[in-house]
C-alpha cells in the first residue's frame, strides 16, 4: 500500500524493496496472486 513519499527517493526505494522482499519471502505475495486469480 502507498505510504507516501519521504524527502529521499533513495530511502523510499530501499523501503519499498524491503517490503517487496518480505512479501515474497513470507508467501504474502503468492497468497495475494491466488486471491486475484480466484476473483477473476
N, CA, C and O of each residue as an XYZ file, in Angstrom:
160
protein
N       0.838     -1.178      0.000
C       0.000      0.000      0.000
C       0.880      1.237      0.000
O       1.985      1.231      0.543
N       0.383      2.281     -0.607
C       1.129      3.531     -0.685
C       1.209      4.174      0.687
O       0.191      4.367      1.352
N       2.411      4.501      1.106
C       2.606      5.103      2.424
C       3.052      6.549      2.337
O       3.386      7.156      3.355
N       3.063      7.112      1.135
C       3.506      8.492      0.968
C       4.984      8.547      0.628
O       5.685      7.535      0.636
N       5.433      9.743      0.334
C       6.830      9.951     -0.029
C       7.587     10.565      1.134
O       7.027     11.326      1.923
N       8.862     10.231      1.232
C       9.734     10.907      2.189
C      10.531     11.942      1.404
O      10.248     12.190      0.232
N      11.493     12.527      2.025
C      12.318     13.524      1.355
C      13.369     12.875      0.456
O      14.015     13.566     -0.332
N      13.548     11.570      0.563
C      14.624     10.897     -0.159
C      14.080      9.776     -1.042
O      13.506      8.806     -0.547
N      14.265      9.919     -2.342
C      13.852      8.867     -3.272
C      14.602      7.574     -2.972
O      14.024      6.488     -3.027
N      15.879      7.692     -2.657
C      16.681      6.502     -2.353
C      16.112      5.748     -1.146
O      16.026      4.520     -1.163
N      15.729      6.479     -0.110
C      15.145      5.834      1.073
C      13.809      5.181      0.744
O      13.515      4.086      1.223
N      12.990      5.859     -0.083
C      11.697      5.294     -0.475
C      11.879      4.004     -1.266
O      11.167      3.027     -1.035
N      12.832      3.997     -2.197
C      13.091      2.791     -2.988
C      13.622      1.660     -2.109
O      13.228      0.505     -2.269
N      14.509      1.993     -1.190
C      15.066      0.979     -0.286
C      13.958      0.360      0.573
O      13.912     -0.858      0.747
N      13.076      1.195      1.103
C      11.980      0.696      1.944
C      11.008     -0.145      1.122
O      10.532     -1.179      1.592
N      10.712      0.288     -0.097
C       9.810     -0.472     -0.956
C      10.382     -1.827     -1.324
O       9.658     -2.823     -1.358
N      11.665     -1.869     -1.596
C      12.322     -3.137     -1.918
C      12.288     -4.081     -0.721
O      12.078     -5.283     -0.879
N      12.494     -3.541      0.463
C      12.440     -4.373      1.674
C      11.033     -4.926      1.881
O      10.878     -6.093      2.238
N       9.996     -4.098      1.660
C       8.611     -4.580      1.808
C       8.292     -5.644      0.763
O       7.616     -6.628      1.064
N       8.774     -5.451     -0.461
C       8.530     -6.437     -1.513
C       9.216     -7.761     -1.185
O       8.623     -8.826     -1.356
N      10.446     -7.701     -0.721
C      11.173     -8.926     -0.362
C      10.462     -9.664      0.764
O      10.367    -10.891      0.733
N       9.963     -8.937      1.754
C       9.244     -9.564      2.869
C       7.963    -10.227      2.374
O       7.627    -11.330      2.806
N       7.243     -9.555      1.465
C       6.004    -10.129      0.925
C       6.283    -11.415      0.155
O       5.509    -12.370      0.233
N       7.372    -11.440     -0.579
C       7.733    -12.641     -1.336
C       8.175    -13.751     -0.389
O       7.713    -14.886     -0.496
N       9.071    -13.418      0.536
C       9.612    -14.424      1.457
C       8.549    -15.016      2.375
O       8.614    -16.197      2.716
N       7.580    -14.214      2.775
C       6.558    -14.686      3.715
C       5.424    -15.442      3.030
O       4.607    -16.079      3.694
N       5.376    -15.370      1.709
C       4.285    -16.009      0.983
C       3.089    -15.094      0.770
O       2.118    -15.490      0.125
N       3.144    -13.879      1.303
C       2.025    -12.947      1.171
C       1.784    -12.565     -0.290
O       0.634    -12.401     -0.699
N       2.840    -12.423     -1.076
C       2.678    -12.063     -2.481
C       1.975    -13.188     -3.244
O       1.088    -12.925     -4.056
N       2.362    -14.423     -2.992
C       1.722    -15.564     -3.656
C       0.265    -15.692     -3.235
O      -0.595    -16.019     -4.053
N      -0.013    -15.437     -1.968
C      -1.399    -15.506     -1.484
C      -2.258    -14.442     -2.157
O      -3.403    -14.709     -2.522
N      -1.714    -13.239     -2.323
C      -2.457    -12.169     -2.997
C      -2.714    -12.552     -4.451
O      -3.817    -12.346     -4.958
N      -1.725    -13.099     -5.117
C      -1.902    -13.527     -6.500
C      -2.972    -14.605     -6.599
O      -3.791    -14.573     -7.518
N      -2.983    -15.547     -5.685
C      -4.021    -16.587     -5.667
C      -5.409    -15.977     -5.499
O      -6.359    -16.426     -6.138
N      -5.540    -14.950     -4.638
C      -6.842    -14.286     -4.458
C      -7.263    -13.577     -5.734
O      -8.435    -13.625     -6.109
N      -6.315    -12.912     -6.415
C      -6.640    -12.238     -7.677
C      -7.101    -13.249     -8.724
O      -8.061    -13.000     -9.453
N      -6.418    -14.387     -8.797
C      -6.785    -15.422     -9.769
C      -8.178    -15.954     -9.465
O      -8.985    -16.125    -10.379
N      -8.467    -16.215     -8.215
C      -9.785    -16.730     -7.833
C     -10.885    -15.716     -8.124
O     -12.002    -16.097     -8.472
N     -10.581    -14.440     -7.985
C     -11.565    -13.385     -8.200
C     -11.875    -13.191     -9.678
O     -13.006    -12.863    -10.037
N     -10.877    -13.392    -10.538
C     -11.061    -13.098    -11.964
C     -11.435    -14.265    -12.795
O     -11.613    -14.129    -14.005
